[in-house]
Amino acid sequence: MRRLTATVAALAAATGLSAGLAAGGPTAKPQLRVVSLQPFAVAGSGFRAGERVRVTVRADGDVAARTDAADARGRIGVRFRAMTLAQCPTYVIAARGDKGSTAGLRSVPRPCGPDR
């Protein structure tokens, strides 16, 4: 009897969980990644569909910003054509959506130059 009750409880919990996800449950946390250094390009995912996302980049003493609308899957992509980066760039990227989504990315210092 206990085993049957536990099985029924587990099935009810699983059904409730899947219904919550289908009805707009938790979504992926927004994330950014650098796609290219020349030209500097950034891709993002996990934003809300249709959200207008402003991406700001601070790199090697330069600052630039672009805005893109997230597609139906929550993805964005922006290029910073005028931004030229050194061989070993240091950058900080921030993205803020008009529906409240935020994401950030910072370069990881790595050995660079003739002393590598």
Secondary structure as UniProt FT lines:
FT   HELIX           2..22
FT   TURN            23..24
FT   STRAND          31..37
FT   TURN            38..39
FT   STRAND          40..45
FT   TURN            49..50
FT   STRAND          52..59
FT   TURN            60..61
FT   STRAND          62..69
FT   TURN            72..73
FT   STRAND          76..80
FT   TURN            81..82
FT   STRAND          91..97
FT   TURN            98..99
FT   STRAND          102..106
FT   TURN            114..115
//
